């Protein structure tokens, strides 16, 4: 039976940031460094994240797109001005100055032409995503789509070197699971463990 999910609105930005973080972590292997690193008149960084050596300054639209874009730019400036502090605070969590950060803007209402124009005039890499929340307040589910064709690179997982040893350890030799099926099971198990933490 197909489950029908109704659209809902989540006004609590902290809750919305957590939902988005779980999505990008599960979908793209993004590591979350911290939430709400910068907010207020100095700009906004709702989620500070990494994927490999790439740094992502993620902002979730709380009002209209133009305001979110402005606060994202101000947050980027704050990030640049406070790099020494950020490295001392988050250097052990993977933050580095090797690459310039990418601004990621999530909004429930995006115009593809506005996104394209922003990408054309900005020297800072930008990624835009349209999101919708469905379900209920207690069990929200997020749907995210890239706008403008720019998306996170998909992280390929490395295969464990010794699948035969793993099959023996788990006593699943007779199941004749392929290496990919074992990886899929490991990912599913790890995802369940992460959500239960």
N, C-alpha and C positions, 0 to 999 in steps of 0.2 A: 504494500500500500504506500503510495506517495504521500509524504508529509508536506502540507502547504504552510509556508511561512508568511506571516503578515509583516509588512514593513513597520518598524518602530523607530522612535527617536530617543537617543540617549544624550541627555544634557550634561551629565557629569563627565567632564573632560578627562579626569583621571581614569575612570572606568573605560571610556572610549579609547584612551591611549593604550590601556592594557589589552583590549580586544585587538587593536591594530598591531600591537607588538607581537602577540601570539600568532597572528596571521603571517606577518613577514618572517618571523622566526621559523614557523612550520613550512611555509611555502618556499623561502629562499635561503634559509640557513643564516639569517641575519642574527647577530648577537646584540642584545640590548645592554648598553652600558648604564644608562640612567634615564629617569623620567624628569620632565619639567626642570631642565638644567637652567633655563633662562626664561623669565616671563615678566610681563609688565611693560613699562614704557621703553625698556631696553630691547624689546623684541621678544621672540618666542622660539624655544626649542623644546617641543613636547616630548620627543624621544631622541636620545643620542644613541646611535647604533653603529656597528661595524659589520663588514662582510669581508673577511680577509684583511687586506690593508686599507680598503675603502672605508671612509667615514661618511655617515649619513646623518644630516640634521633634519629630522622629520617633524612636520607641523600638521595638525589636524584642524580643519576649518571649524571655528566656533561661531562665526557669523558669516559675512559675505566673503567672497573669494578675494576681492581687492584688499580688504583688511588683513586677511590671512597672508597674502603675498607680501604686503608691507611689513608685517611682523616677522615673517620669515627672513626677509632681507636684513632687518634690524638685528635679528637673532644671529645671522651669519656674521654681521659686523662685530657683534659682541663676542662671538666665538673667536674671531681673528684677534681682537684686542686682548682677550684673556687666555691666550694659548698657554702661557707659562703656568698659570693657575690650573687650567684643565689638564695639562700633562702631569702635574704633581698629583692631582686628584684622581685621574683616570688612566694614567700611563700603565699601571699594572693590569688594567682591564682591556688593553689592546689599543688605546688611543695613541696615535702617533702623528707626526707632521710629514710623513712620507708622501701623502697625496692630499690634494685640496678636497674639501668636503663637497658632497652632493646635497643639494636641497631637495627634499621630498615633501610634496604638499598633497594632503589627502582632503578631499572636499566631497560633500554629498552632491554638489551642484557645480560642475565645471563646464566651461565653454572651450571646445577644442581650438578655436581660432585664438582665443586669449592665451591659452597655454603655448601655442605655437609662436605667437608674437613675443611672449616672455622669453622663451628659449632662444629666439633669434637675437634679442638685444642684450642678454645677460652673458657675462663671461663666466659666471658660476654655473656649473652643470645643474640642470633642473629636471626633476621627474614629477609627473602629475598622476594622481590616481583618483578615480571616482569611487566612492564607497556607498553601500546601502546596508543598513542593519535590519535583520528580520528576526522573527521569533517572539521572544518575550523578554522582559527586563531581567528575569532570573536566568534565562538561557538564551542570550543573544547569539546570533550567527551573522558573520560579516561576509559580504560579497564585495570584492575589490577588482577593478579593471583599470589597466593603464590607459591614460589618455595621451594621444600623440605618438604612440608606438614605442616610447622609450620605457624599458622595464629593467628590473634588477637582473643581473646575470644569474643563471641557475647554477648553484654550486653542485658540482658532481662529487658524490661521496666516494672516498677511496674504499676499495674492497679489502676486507681483512685478508692478510697474506695466506693464512692456512685454513681454508674452509674444511679440509679433511679432518684436521684436529678439532675444529669447532663441531663438526658433525659427530665425532666420537664423544666429545665432552658432553654434548646435549643428548647423546644416544638417539640420533635421528638418521642413522645411516640407511635404514630400511625405507624411510620415507622418500628417499631419492629426490630431495628438494634441490632445485638449481641454486647457484650462487646468488642470483638476483632475487629469488624467493626468500632466501635466508636474510639478505639485506633488507628486503621489504618488511619482513617480520621484525627484524631488529629495530628498524625505524619506527614501526608502529608501537613496539614495546617501549622504546625510549620516549616517544611522544606521550604515551600514557603515564610513564614515570614522571616526566617533567611537569605534567598538569597536576599530578598528585602531590608535588612538593609544596 
